[in-house]
Amino acid sequence: MANFYPLVWPLLRRMDPETAHGLVVRAFRRGLVPRSPLVNDDILHTEVWGLPFNTPLGLAAGFDKNAEVADAMLNQGLAFVEVGTVTLRPQTGNPRPRMFRLPADRAVINRLGFNNHGLRAVTQRLLARRRSANRTQRMGVIGANVGPNRDSTDPAADCAAGVRALAPLVDYLVVNVSSPNTPGLRDLQGRHALWTLLRRALDARAVSGANPPLLVKIAPDLTAEDRRDIAEVVVEVGIDGLIATNSTIARPDTLIDPVKAETGGLSGRPLMALSTAVLADMYRLTGGEMPIIGVGGVASGRDAYDKILAGASLVQLYSALVYGGPTLVGRINRDLADLLRADGFASVADAVGRGAG
């Protein structure tokens, strides 16, 4: 098993990306992937929303869309895993091919379109997990990301239904209004639409009888006015946090891989600067009072550290795993701990926002 990653990962990277992803999920589900050692360093321990995290590093939504391998991913040294995006009804998503690697740019383009098994299936899996007495599960935080079906006539109602069903089963919830692959979805980031959607999501959480933190995930492709509006709405409505950011529809001039012409959301290394700039702006606009999860382009301890300095209390990755494999998690954690110590910080919390200026 010691040679699992060096032998398997190069083979997977030569396959169609979505096929490779499906095989990886099945391997994790069947217990074929060895655990990675946990980097248990006190300087990485942090607390957000009253929840303990043994590292600020977690897995972004999109990898475990259907809540099939959350515990297996926690076993790779991550502190938290976000399942989804989950829609009210099962959804096949857009036609294949719909996921593309850009190896020369260490990036990915996807136009998956919220393909998932639907709320009922995900709820059943999370309920079974909660009832499980499996003592081999590594402790960690589980979040769920919800969004509307592509053909929904009431996207806010779809999101509210997801919040109501999943609130008792997870540690935090995310409303996704920022994927570029569902027509009209990003319009929900407008002031009035966002206020209405978040208000209904909060009402649904109250009805559920549970009270996990509620976050909203925003796009990187926002004007300065958009960012101000979102900041004002989230503070006024009183949600618990932000995720900055989703993938981008932009195509930076630095891209060299010919696959860059494909439509969809771009993630990976080229997103790092843009997403971090949005993160820093949202930290400033919300007065540093609202926890933010930073995501977009994280592939190293330096990247994670830069997100934290910009205002992220927690950090997520996904696309970098396509190129680095799960062993990347341990390297990021170790390097992040070294960077925090080198700059004289006693903890992750001490460093949050210190570079936002």
C-alpha atoms as a printed R data frame, in Angstrom:
    type eleno elety resid chain resno       x      y       z
1   ATOM     1    CA   MET     A     1   0.000  0.000   0.000
2   ATOM     2    CA   ALA     A     2   2.972  2.311   0.468
3   ATOM     3    CA   ASN     A     3   3.261  2.634  -3.323
4   ATOM     4    CA   PHE     A     4  -0.449  3.309  -3.864
5   ATOM     5    CA   TYR     A     5  -0.167  7.021  -4.711
6   ATOM     6    CA   PRO     A     6   2.971  6.983  -6.898
7   ATOM     7    CA   LEU     A     7   1.603  4.045  -8.906
8   ATOM     8    CA   VAL     A     8  -2.057  4.998  -9.252
9   ATOM     9    CA   TRP     A     9  -2.106  8.781  -9.526
10  ATOM    10    CA   PRO     A    10  -0.171  9.016 -12.834
11  ATOM    11    CA   LEU     A    11  -2.583  6.475 -14.367
12  ATOM    12    CA   LEU     A    12  -5.633  8.415 -13.237
13  ATOM    13    CA   ARG     A    13  -4.258 11.634 -14.669
14  ATOM    14    CA   ARG     A    14  -4.139 10.045 -18.138
15  ATOM    15    CA   MET     A    15  -7.866  9.176 -18.013
16  ATOM    16    CA   ASP     A    16 -10.835 11.351 -18.828
17  ATOM    17    CA   PRO     A    17 -11.069 13.606 -15.729
18  ATOM    18    CA   GLU     A    18 -14.634 12.724 -14.794
19  ATOM    19    CA   THR     A    19 -14.014  8.995 -15.252
20  ATOM    20    CA   ALA     A    20 -10.905  9.260 -13.082
21  ATOM    21    CA   HIS     A    21 -12.837 11.134 -10.426
22  ATOM    22    CA   GLY     A    22 -15.509  8.429 -10.355
23  ATOM    23    CA   LEU     A    23 -12.875  5.728  -9.896
24  ATOM    24    CA   VAL     A    24 -11.228  7.667  -7.066
25  ATOM    25    CA   VAL     A    25 -14.545  8.083  -5.243
26  ATOM    26    CA   ARG     A    26 -15.246  4.352  -5.599
27  ATOM    27    CA   ALA     A    27 -11.762  3.512  -4.310
28  ATOM    28    CA   PHE     A    28 -12.290  5.702  -1.246
29  ATOM    29    CA   ARG     A    29 -15.765  4.257  -0.710
30  ATOM    30    CA   ARG     A    30 -14.418  0.693  -0.731
31  ATOM    31    CA   GLY     A    31 -11.554  1.450   1.622
32  ATOM    32    CA   LEU     A    32  -8.868  0.889  -1.007
33  ATOM    33    CA   VAL     A    33  -7.036  4.140  -0.311
34  ATOM    34    CA   PRO     A    34  -4.701  4.127   2.700
35  ATOM    35    CA   ARG     A    35  -5.052  6.707   5.428
36  ATOM    36    CA   SER     A    36  -2.602  9.584   5.438
37  ATOM    37    CA   PRO     A    37  -0.857 10.447   8.710
38  ATOM    38    CA   LEU     A    38  -2.509 13.308  10.558
39  ATOM    39    CA   VAL     A    39  -0.337 16.386  11.037
40  ATOM    40    CA   ASN     A    40  -1.292 16.987  14.662
41  ATOM    41    CA   ASP     A    41   0.450 20.291  15.339
42  ATOM    42    CA   ASP     A    42  -0.949 22.592  18.032
43  ATOM    43    CA   ILE     A    43  -0.261 25.700  15.957
44  ATOM    44    CA   LEU     A    44  -2.739 24.481  13.335
45  ATOM    45    CA   HIS     A    45  -5.571 23.889  15.799
46  ATOM    46    CA   THR     A    46  -8.309 26.487  15.530
47  ATOM    47    CA   GLU     A    47 -11.923 27.053  16.466
48  ATOM    48    CA   VAL     A    48 -14.579 28.626  14.238
49  ATOM    49    CA   TRP     A    49 -18.311 28.849  15.053
50  ATOM    50    CA   GLY     A    50 -17.503 26.963  18.246
51  ATOM    51    CA   LEU     A    51 -16.340 23.972  16.191
52  ATOM    52    CA   PRO     A    52 -12.827 22.535  16.670
53  ATOM    53    CA   PHE     A    53 -10.585 22.089  13.622
54  ATOM    54    CA   ASN     A    54  -7.256 20.265  13.950
55  ATOM    55    CA   THR     A    55  -6.073 22.200  10.879
56  ATOM    56    CA   PRO     A    56  -7.705 25.018   8.912
57  ATOM    57    CA   LEU     A    57  -7.514 22.881   5.758
58  ATOM    58    CA   GLY     A    58 -10.617 21.215   4.324
59  ATOM    59    CA   LEU     A    59 -12.102 19.830   1.117
60  ATOM    60    CA   ALA     A    60 -14.285 22.071  -1.045
61  ATOM    61    CA   ALA     A    61 -17.677 21.064  -2.401
62  ATOM    62    CA   GLY     A    62 -17.620 19.199  -5.698
63  ATOM    63    CA   PHE     A    63 -15.442 16.241  -4.804
64  ATOM    64    CA   ASP     A    64 -17.969 14.374  -2.673
65  ATOM    65    CA   LYS     A    65 -21.177 15.539  -4.307
66  ATOM    66    CA   ASN     A    66 -23.293 12.717  -2.894
67  ATOM    67    CA   ALA     A    67 -21.931 12.317   0.651
68  ATOM    68    CA   GLU     A    68 -20.316  8.978  -0.143
69  ATOM    69    CA   VAL     A    69 -16.733  9.431   1.118
70  ATOM    70    CA   ALA     A    70 -16.682 12.218   3.702
71  ATOM    71    CA   ASP     A    71 -15.017 10.110   6.403
72  ATOM    72    CA   ALA     A    72 -12.556  8.626   3.942
73  ATOM    73    CA   MET     A    73 -11.454 12.142   3.015
74  ATOM    74    CA   LEU     A    74 -11.129 13.145   6.657
75  ATOM    75    CA   ASN     A    75  -8.739 10.205   6.860
76  ATOM    76    CA   GLN     A    76  -6.469 12.016   4.406
77  ATOM    77    CA   GLY     A    77  -5.555 14.596   7.057
78  ATOM    78    CA   LEU     A    78  -8.278 17.153   6.351
79  ATOM    79    CA   ALA     A    79 -10.157 18.799   9.202
80  ATOM    80    CA   PHE     A    80 -13.424 19.218   7.339
81  ATOM    81    CA   VAL     A    81 -15.239 18.054   4.232
82  ATOM    82    CA   GLU     A    82 -18.028 19.855   2.412
83  ATOM    83    CA   VAL     A    83 -20.417 17.552   0.523
84  ATOM    84    CA   GLY     A    84 -22.541 18.651  -2.437
85  ATOM    85    CA   THR     A    85 -23.649 20.732  -4.186
86  ATOM    86    CA   VAL     A    86 -26.961 18.964  -3.476
87  ATOM    87    CA   THR     A    87 -30.162 19.851  -5.329
88  ATOM    88    CA   LEU     A    88 -33.743 19.124  -4.306
89  ATOM    89    CA   ARG     A    89 -34.251 16.562  -7.065
90  ATOM    90    CA   PRO     A    90 -31.632 14.279  -8.677
91  ATOM    91    CA   GLN     A    91 -29.945 15.965 -11.612
92  ATOM    92    CA   THR     A    92 -27.794 14.548 -14.401
93  ATOM    93    CA   GLY     A    93 -26.029 17.815 -15.158
94  ATOM    94    CA   ASN     A    94 -24.685 18.928 -18.512
95  ATOM    95    CA   PRO     A    95 -23.677 16.600 -21.370
96  ATOM    96    CA   ARG     A    96 -20.241 14.994 -21.256
97  ATOM    97    CA   PRO     A    97 -17.421 15.775 -21.708
98  ATOM    98    CA   ARG     A    98 -17.776 18.472 -19.053
99  ATOM    99    CA   MET     A    99 -14.523 18.401 -17.084
100 ATOM   100    CA   PHE     A   100 -11.133 19.311 -18.545
101 ATOM   101    CA   ARG     A   101  -7.600 19.376 -17.168
102 ATOM   102    CA   LEU     A   102  -5.182 22.161 -18.084
103 ATOM   103    CA   PRO     A   103  -1.892 20.537 -16.993
104 ATOM   104    CA   ALA     A   104   0.283 23.341 -18.318
105 ATOM   105    CA   ASP     A   105  -1.625 25.774 -16.100
106 ATOM   106    CA   ARG     A   106  -2.277 23.402 -13.152
107 ATOM   107    CA   ALA     A   107  -5.952 24.195 -13.627
108 ATOM   108    CA   VAL     A   108  -9.319 22.574 -14.292
109 ATOM   109    CA   ILE     A   109 -12.370 23.713 -16.247
110 ATOM   110    CA   ASN     A   110 -15.728 22.162 -15.426
111 ATOM   111    CA   ARG     A   111 -19.278 22.645 -16.602
112 ATOM   112    CA   LEU     A   112 -20.781 19.772 -14.622
113 ATOM   113    CA   GLY     A   113 -24.044 21.539 -13.848
114 ATOM   114    CA   PHE     A   114 -24.791 20.326 -10.307
115 ATOM   115    CA   ASN     A   115 -24.927 16.623 -11.217
116 ATOM   116    CA   ASN     A   116 -25.923 14.778  -8.037
117 ATOM   117    CA   HIS     A   117 -28.189 12.085  -6.588
118 ATOM   118    CA   GLY     A   118 -30.605 14.575  -5.017
119 ATOM   119    CA   LEU     A   119 -31.548 15.643  -1.533
120 ATOM   120    CA   ARG     A   120 -33.270 12.429  -0.446
121 ATOM   121    CA   ALA     A   121 -30.272 10.209  -1.242
122 ATOM   122    CA   VAL     A   122 -27.790 12.555   0.411
123 ATOM   123    CA   THR     A   123 -30.010 12.949   3.477
124 ATOM   124    CA   GLN     A   124 -30.238  9.179   3.857
125 ATOM   125    CA   ARG     A   125 -26.452  8.777   3.663
126 ATOM   126    CA   LEU     A   126 -25.791 11.510   6.195
127 ATOM   127    CA   LEU     A   127 -28.457 10.100   8.513
128 ATOM   128    CA   ALA     A   128 -26.850  6.644   8.296
129 ATOM   129    CA   ARG     A   129 -23.458  8.206   9.026
130 ATOM   130    CA   ARG     A   130 -24.803 10.009  12.083
131 ATOM   131    CA   ARG     A   131 -26.321  6.791  13.401
132 ATOM   132    CA   SER     A   132 -23.149  4.812  12.794
133 ATOM   133    CA   ALA     A   133 -21.113  3.650  15.763
134 ATOM   134    CA   ASN     A   134 -18.015  3.173  13.615
135 ATOM   135    CA   ARG     A   135 -15.145  4.025  15.938
136 ATOM   136    CA   THR     A   136 -12.647  4.046  13.062
137 ATOM   137    CA   GLN     A   137 -14.032  7.344  11.807
138 ATOM   138    CA   ARG     A   138 -11.555 10.157  12.247
139 ATOM   139    CA   MET     A   139 -13.030 13.142  14.020
140 ATOM   140    CA   GLY     A   140 -13.791 16.065  11.762
141 ATOM   141    CA   VAL     A   141 -16.357 18.590  10.616
142 ATOM   142    CA   ILE     A   142 -18.874 17.865   7.850
143 ATOM   143    CA   GLY     A   143 -20.599 20.616   5.876
144 ATOM   144    CA   ALA     A   144 -23.249 20.441   3.161
145 ATOM   145    CA   ASN     A   145 -23.593 22.711   0.141
146 ATOM   146    CA   VAL     A   146 -27.071 23.187  -1.382
147 ATOM   147    CA   GLY     A   147 -28.309 24.764  -4.596
148 ATOM   148    CA   PRO     A   148 -31.380 24.891  -6.832
149 ATOM   149    CA   ASN     A   149 -32.243 22.529  -9.662
150 ATOM   150    CA   ARG     A   150 -31.536 23.860 -13.127
151 ATOM   151    CA   ASP     A   151 -35.255 23.979 -14.015
152 ATOM   152    CA   SER     A   152 -36.448 25.273 -10.655
153 ATOM   153    CA   THR     A   153 -39.191 27.888 -10.735
154 ATOM   154    CA   ASP     A   154 -38.358 28.928  -7.152
155 ATOM   155    CA   PRO     A   155 -34.614 28.614  -6.445
156 ATOM   156    CA   ALA     A   156 -34.982 30.051  -2.940
157 ATOM   157    CA   ALA     A   157 -37.514 27.335  -2.075
158 ATOM   158    CA   ASP     A   158 -35.120 24.650  -3.352
159 ATOM   159    CA   CYS     A   159 -32.315 25.985  -1.163
160 ATOM   160    CA   ALA     A   160 -34.615 26.310   1.833
161 ATOM   161    CA   ALA     A   161 -35.703 22.681   1.446
162 ATOM   162    CA   GLY     A   162 -32.058 21.591   1.403
163 ATOM   163    CA   VAL     A   163 -31.273 23.630   4.503
164 ATOM   164    CA   ARG     A   164 -34.287 22.273   6.377
165 ATOM   165    CA   ALA     A   165 -33.475 18.634   5.584
166 ATOM   166    CA   LEU     A   166 -29.728 18.759   6.165
167 ATOM   167    CA   ALA     A   167 -29.445 21.114   9.138
168 ATOM   168    CA   PRO     A   168 -29.808 18.326  11.745
169 ATOM   169    CA   LEU     A   169 -27.214 16.159   9.987
170 ATOM   170    CA   VAL     A   170 -24.184 18.389   9.387
171 ATOM   171    CA   ASP     A   171 -21.940 20.829  11.235
172 ATOM   172    CA   TYR     A   172 -22.423 23.728   8.806
173 ATOM   173    CA   LEU     A   173 -24.450 24.590   5.700
174 ATOM   174    CA   VAL     A   174 -23.643 26.521   2.522
175 ATOM   175    CA   VAL     A   175 -26.004 28.077  -0.010
176 ATOM   176    CA   ASN     A   176 -24.356 28.069  -3.434
177 ATOM   177    CA   VAL     A   177 -25.369 31.060  -5.559
178 ATOM   178    CA   SER     A   178 -22.146 31.286  -7.535
179 ATOM   179    CA   SER     A   179 -21.645 28.306  -9.856
180 ATOM   180    CA   PRO     A   180 -21.253 29.511 -13.452
181 ATOM   181    CA   ASN     A   181 -22.837 26.315 -14.816
182 ATOM   182    CA   THR     A   182 -26.492 26.802 -13.827
183 ATOM   183    CA   PRO     A   183 -28.225 29.490 -15.939
184 ATOM   184    CA   GLY     A   184 -29.348 32.463 -13.859
185 ATOM   185    CA   LEU     A   185 -27.815 31.182 -10.620
186 ATOM   186    CA   ARG     A   186 -25.349 34.026 -10.208
187 ATOM   187    CA   ASP     A   187 -28.222 36.505 -10.506
188 ATOM   188    CA   LEU     A   188 -29.152 35.368  -6.983
189 ATOM   189    CA   GLN     A   189 -26.135 37.340  -5.732
190 ATOM   190    CA   GLY     A   190 -28.014 40.584  -6.429
191 ATOM   191    CA   ARG     A   191 -29.042 42.565  -3.364
192 ATOM   192    CA   HIS     A   192 -32.790 41.847  -3.302
193 ATOM   193    CA   ALA     A   193 -32.593 38.257  -4.550
194 ATOM   194    CA   LEU     A   194 -29.817 37.379  -2.094
195 ATOM   195    CA   TRP     A   195 -31.633 38.967   0.860
196 ATOM   196    CA   THR     A   196 -34.787 36.985   0.058
197 ATOM   197    CA   LEU     A   197 -32.938 33.709  -0.456
198 ATOM   198    CA   LEU     A   198 -30.887 33.981   2.740
199 ATOM   199    CA   ARG     A   199 -33.901 35.047   4.783
200 ATOM   200    CA   ARG     A   200 -35.801 31.963   3.609
201 ATOM   201    CA   ALA     A   201 -32.769 29.758   4.297
202 ATOM   202    CA   LEU     A   202 -32.555 31.091   7.855
203 ATOM   203    CA   ASP     A   203 -36.267 30.499   8.358
204 ATOM   204    CA   ALA     A   204 -35.839 26.924   7.103
205 ATOM   205    CA   ARG     A   205 -32.968 26.356   9.510
206 ATOM   206    CA   ALA     A   206 -35.144 27.578  12.385
207 ATOM   207    CA   VAL     A   207 -37.913 25.162  11.394
208 ATOM   208    CA   SER     A   208 -35.419 22.264  11.301
209 ATOM   209    CA   GLY     A   209 -34.817 22.477  15.025
210 ATOM   210    CA   ALA     A   210 -31.049 22.579  14.463
211 ATOM   211    CA   ASN     A   211 -28.733 25.550  14.305
212 ATOM   212    CA   PRO     A   212 -25.599 24.842  12.258
213 ATOM   213    CA   PRO     A   213 -23.763 27.888  10.878
214 ATOM   214    CA   LEU     A   214 -25.189 29.058   7.543
215 ATOM   215    CA   LEU     A   215 -22.804 30.402   4.880
216 ATOM   216    CA   VAL     A   216 -23.114 31.644   1.324
217 ATOM   217    CA   LYS     A   217 -20.607 30.866  -1.433
218 ATOM   218    CA   ILE     A   218 -19.869 33.755  -3.779
219 ATOM   219    CA   ALA     A   219 -18.300 34.154  -7.210
220 ATOM   220    CA   PRO     A   220 -14.932 35.741  -7.952
221 ATOM   221    CA   ASP     A   221 -16.364 37.631 -10.930
222 ATOM   222    CA   LEU     A   222 -17.998 40.421  -8.944
223 ATOM   223    CA   THR     A   223 -17.848 44.169  -9.414
224 ATOM   224    CA   ALA     A   224 -16.898 46.387  -6.498
225 ATOM   225    CA   GLU     A   225 -20.581 47.330  -6.181
226 ATOM   226    CA   ASP     A   226 -21.585 43.647  -6.136
227 ATOM   227    CA   ARG     A   227 -19.160 42.982  -3.301
228 ATOM   228    CA   ARG     A   228 -20.449 45.911  -1.270
229 ATOM   229    CA   ASP     A   229 -24.036 44.800  -1.776
230 ATOM   230    CA   ILE     A   230 -23.264 41.216  -0.722
231 ATOM   231    CA   ALA     A   231 -21.378 42.386   2.360
232 ATOM   232    CA   GLU     A   232 -24.243 44.621   3.422
233 ATOM   233    CA   VAL     A   233 -26.840 41.894   2.868
234 ATOM   234    CA   VAL     A   234 -25.013 39.129   4.735
235 ATOM   235    CA   VAL     A   235 -24.384 41.395   7.709
236 ATOM   236    CA   GLU     A   236 -27.965 42.690   7.740
237 ATOM   237    CA   VAL     A   237 -29.558 39.265   7.366
238 ATOM   238    CA   GLY     A   238 -27.244 37.781   9.965
239 ATOM   239    CA   ILE     A   239 -25.801 34.667   8.372
240 ATOM   240    CA   ASP     A   240 -22.709 33.101   9.858
241 ATOM   241    CA   GLY     A   241 -20.053 33.252   7.167
242 ATOM   242    CA   LEU     A   242 -18.907 33.404   3.554
243 ATOM   243    CA   ILE     A   243 -17.014 31.146   1.180
244 ATOM   244    CA   ALA     A   244 -14.827 33.078  -1.238
245 ATOM   245    CA   THR     A   245 -14.790 31.986  -3.995
246 ATOM   246    CA   ASN     A   246 -16.278 29.648  -6.563
247 ATOM   247    CA   SER     A   247 -14.664 29.099  -9.976
248 ATOM   248    CA   THR     A   248 -14.313 31.904 -12.506
249 ATOM   249    CA   ILE     A   249 -15.725 32.458 -15.989
250 ATOM   250    CA   ALA     A   250 -12.695 34.643 -16.765
251 ATOM   251    CA   ARG     A   251  -9.788 33.363 -18.826
252 ATOM   252    CA   PRO     A   252  -6.548 35.061 -17.727
253 ATOM   253    CA   ASP     A   253  -4.087 35.968 -20.460
254 ATOM   254    CA   THR     A   254  -1.515 33.797 -18.695
255 ATOM   255    CA   LEU     A   255  -3.307 30.559 -19.669
256 ATOM   256    CA   ILE     A   256  -1.310 28.523 -22.178
257 ATOM   257    CA   ASP     A   257  -3.121 25.175 -22.360
258 ATOM   258    CA   PRO     A   258  -5.299 24.936 -25.524
259 ATOM   259    CA   VAL     A   259  -8.154 23.527 -23.430
260 ATOM   260    CA   LYS     A   260  -8.656 27.081 -22.113
261 ATOM   261    CA   ALA     A   261 -11.224 27.620 -24.879
262 ATOM   262    CA   GLU     A   262 -13.700 25.250 -23.202
263 ATOM   263    CA   THR     A   263 -16.652 26.879 -21.464
264 ATOM   264    CA   GLY     A   264 -17.263 26.447 -17.750
265 ATOM   265    CA   GLY     A   265 -15.738 27.478 -14.456
266 ATOM   266    CA   LEU     A   266 -11.955 27.731 -14.228
267 ATOM   267    CA   SER     A   267 -10.320 26.603 -10.988
268 ATOM   268    CA   GLY     A   268  -6.814 25.815  -9.836
269 ATOM   269    CA   ARG     A   269  -3.660 27.915  -9.846
270 ATOM   270    CA   PRO     A   270  -4.912 30.714 -12.173
271 ATOM   271    CA   LEU     A   271  -7.759 31.437  -9.726
272 ATOM   272    CA   MET     A   272  -5.512 32.036  -6.710
273 ATOM   273    CA   ALA     A   273  -4.864 35.777  -7.096
274 ATOM   274    CA   LEU     A   274  -8.408 36.707  -8.091
275 ATOM   275    CA   SER     A   275 -10.124 34.678  -5.395
276 ATOM   276    CA   THR     A   276  -7.726 35.939  -2.724
277 ATOM   277    CA   ALA     A   277  -8.363 39.551  -3.737
278 ATOM   278    CA   VAL     A   278 -12.122 38.997  -3.396
279 ATOM   279    CA   LEU     A   279 -11.560 37.297  -0.041
280 ATOM   280    CA   ALA     A   280  -9.538 40.244   1.276
281 ATOM   281    CA   ASP     A   281 -12.167 42.695   0.058
282 ATOM   282    CA   MET     A   282 -15.007 40.775   1.721
283 ATOM   283    CA   TYR     A   283 -13.020 40.565   4.956
284 ATOM   284    CA   ARG     A   284 -12.618 44.343   4.889
285 ATOM   285    CA   LEU     A   285 -16.236 45.021   3.907
286 ATOM   286    CA   THR     A   286 -17.584 42.852   6.719
287 ATOM   287    CA   GLY     A   287 -15.246 44.410   9.259
288 ATOM   288    CA   GLY     A   288 -13.404 41.169   9.889
289 ATOM   289    CA   GLU     A   289 -16.307 40.037  12.056
290 ATOM   290    CA   MET     A   290 -17.599 37.242   9.831
291 ATOM   291    CA   PRO     A   291 -15.639 33.998   9.384
292 ATOM   292    CA   ILE     A   292 -14.664 33.386   5.766
293 ATOM   293    CA   ILE     A   293 -13.561 30.141   4.149
294 ATOM   294    CA   GLY     A   294 -10.971 30.875   1.482
295 ATOM   295    CA   VAL     A   295 -10.936 28.657  -1.593
296 ATOM   296    CA   GLY     A   296  -9.527 28.970  -5.083
297 ATOM   297    CA   GLY     A   297  -6.066 28.009  -6.261
298 ATOM   298    CA   VAL     A   298  -4.736 26.536  -2.999
299 ATOM   299    CA   ALA     A   299  -1.919 24.117  -3.855
300 ATOM   300    CA   SER     A   300   0.711 24.740  -1.192
301 ATOM   301    CA   GLY     A   301   1.257 25.810   2.381
302 ATOM   302    CA   ARG     A   302   2.155 29.267   1.067
303 ATOM   303    CA   ASP     A   303  -1.184 29.501  -0.744
304 ATOM   304    CA   ALA     A   304  -3.110 28.490   2.374
305 ATOM   305    CA   TYR     A   305  -1.115 30.991   4.436
306 ATOM   306    CA   ASP     A   306  -1.842 33.798   1.963
307 ATOM   307    CA   LYS     A   307  -5.563 33.057   2.214
308 ATOM   308    CA   ILE     A   308  -5.374 33.231   6.011
309 ATOM   309    CA   LEU     A   309  -3.443 36.501   5.944
310 ATOM   310    CA   ALA     A   310  -6.081 37.888   3.568
311 ATOM   311    CA   GLY     A   311  -8.851 37.081   6.050
312 ATOM   312    CA   ALA     A   312  -9.697 33.383   5.819
313 ATOM   313    CA   SER     A   313 -10.390 31.589   9.082
314 ATOM   314    CA   LEU     A   314 -10.422 28.280   7.184
315 ATOM   315    CA   VAL     A   315  -9.131 27.179   3.770
316 ATOM   316    CA   GLN     A   316 -10.372 24.650   1.222
317 ATOM   317    CA   LEU     A   317  -8.780 22.913  -1.739
318 ATOM   318    CA   TYR     A   318  -9.921 20.580  -4.507
319 ATOM   319    CA   SER     A   319  -8.372 21.152  -7.955
320 ATOM   320    CA   ALA     A   320  -4.816 20.822  -6.618
321 ATOM   321    CA   LEU     A   321  -5.617 17.229  -5.619
322 ATOM   322    CA   VAL     A   322  -6.028 16.428  -9.321
323 ATOM   323    CA   TYR     A   323  -2.303 17.049  -9.771
324 ATOM   324    CA   GLY     A   324  -0.857 16.402  -6.323
325 ATOM   325    CA   GLY     A   325  -3.032 13.574  -5.007
326 ATOM   326    CA   PRO     A   326  -4.090 13.233  -1.350
327 ATOM   327    CA   THR     A   327  -0.504 13.249  -0.057
328 ATOM   328    CA   LEU     A   328  -0.555 16.961  -0.895
329 ATOM   329    CA   VAL     A   329  -2.669 17.549   2.236
330 ATOM   330    CA   GLY     A   330   0.129 16.579   4.621
331 ATOM   331    CA   ARG     A   331   2.662 18.751   2.799
332 ATOM   332    CA   ILE     A   332   0.362 21.779   2.961
333 ATOM   333    CA   ASN     A   333  -0.282 21.296   6.674
334 ATOM   334    CA   ARG     A   334   3.410 20.939   7.517
335 ATOM   335    CA   ASP     A   335   4.446 23.928   5.410
336 ATOM   336    CA   LEU     A   336   1.643 26.067   6.821
337 ATOM   337    CA   ALA     A   337   2.761 25.308  10.376
338 ATOM   338    CA   ASP     A   338   6.323 26.299   9.464
339 ATOM   339    CA   LEU     A   339   5.174 29.583   7.919
340 ATOM   340    CA   LEU     A   340   3.067 30.517  10.934
341 ATOM   341    CA   ARG     A   341   6.013 29.902  13.272
342 ATOM   342    CA   ALA     A   342   8.479 31.737  11.037
343 ATOM   343    CA   ASP     A   343   6.347 34.889  11.255
344 ATOM   344    CA   GLY     A   344   5.888 34.617  14.993
345 ATOM   345    CA   PHE     A   345   2.220 33.654  15.109
346 ATOM   346    CA   ALA     A   346   1.068 31.439  17.955
347 ATOM   347    CA   SER     A   347  -1.976 30.129  16.087
348 ATOM   348    CA   VAL     A   348  -3.955 30.270  12.871
349 ATOM   349    CA   ALA     A   349  -6.453 32.642  14.498
350 ATOM   350    CA   ASP     A   350  -3.652 35.113  15.267
351 ATOM   351    CA   ALA     A   351  -2.776 35.324  11.561
352 ATOM   352    CA   VAL     A   352  -6.292 35.780  10.148
353 ATOM   353    CA   GLY     A   353  -6.544 39.042   8.220
354 ATOM   354    CA   ARG     A   354  -3.089 40.260   9.200
355 ATOM   355    CA   GLY     A   355  -2.216 40.868   5.559
356 ATOM   356    CA   ALA     A   356  -5.570 42.289   4.431
357 ATOM   357    CA   GLY     A   357  -4.371 45.827   5.002
